[in-house]
């Protein structure tokens, strides 16, 4: 009967207690009983694989480096013992700088039956290291993927912000920042940009292994705003091979002063001789431009200069004052922190402090002021000194270069218009 124990009949003299597990039928029910005989074990069953059978595939594990993690710790998470990981790292040090690890770098560990047999270390889409186990330790081979540079046209119309408009075209914030940086001496995107403004450019895009890696140089960029002459910036190499940016007239776009001390912000109050003060009340002079921005936003020096004041300044809160050539001074008020000391020399775009709401401030913002020859002037109305021009001997080459780039930009925008997501 299915499920009943099976009896083994043996002579009494040969009986010794032994515990045996019996399984009856297909019910897989185990019954524990007593038998009285040792049963000789059957010979071991040996299964031989065919001589030409392929080995079982190695298991692979992907490890992503965590912030602050060492490569040894990541390898140990991948299953390597500490001595093995140390030997591998010692081998790697000869071909790669392990002091600059970045979160997200990948390790692909292929494990054999007992230990890792091969490891691929991806530092970027175009840089990886193939490591295989050998009799004398590990062998490391560096692999570089060729980088392909393509020139792409990007064009669009401003709907809200330049960042959002570029994003809708599938472009990243790095391109927007680079584009704004080309015009920051002539155009304040916080004060002057208007819905409907048009922008277009030719930019290098870099690819490796079919994957978008990032942006290269902007070759030519144009921005058109209502009521203003269109702005053009062109990359041009001088006789020594150094590349700089010039406007269409051949003058360097890099001028003595930036148009604004903050990137990508908004003006909340303009220059006025009779503005109602938000805290003290009454009509008072406001000889500054207020830029609304979150606390901690970096504040840049608009020009090369020397720090002549840094610290608390009454109602202006934490403040920095810089002295510049040609009789100019600039003042940056209501900071949350200053990052410079009196006597420091700073370069244009150097971060000198952080936006705050210290002093008589209704909220976080930067109060920015410009003084020329002892008199406060409107920063947005000041005509600053133009940049250096292209040398006369290179002027003909420059003019031809500009025509060629503008013609190509016209052609590619007419054909495709704007860039699709990379």
Secondary structure, DSSP 8 states (H G I E B T S, - for coil): -TT--------GGG---EEEEEEETTTTEEEEEEESS-------------TT------EEEEEE--TT--HHHHHHHTT--HHHHHHHHHHHTTTS-TTS--TT-EEEEEE-SSSEEEEEEEEETTEEEEEEEETTEEEEEEEE--EEEEEEEEEEE-SS-HHHHHHHTT--HHHHHHHHHHHTTT--TTTT--TT-EEEEEEEEEEETTEEEEEEEEEEEEEE-TTS--EEEEEEE-TTS-EEEEETTSBBS--SS-S-SSSS-EEEE--EEEEE-TTT-SEEEE-SEEEE--TT-EEE-SSSEEEEEEEE-GGG-EEEEEE-STTEEEEEEEEEEE---TT-EE-TT-EEEEEB--SS-SSSEEEEEEEETTEEE-TTT-------B--GGGHHHHHHHHHHHHHHHHHHHHHT-S----
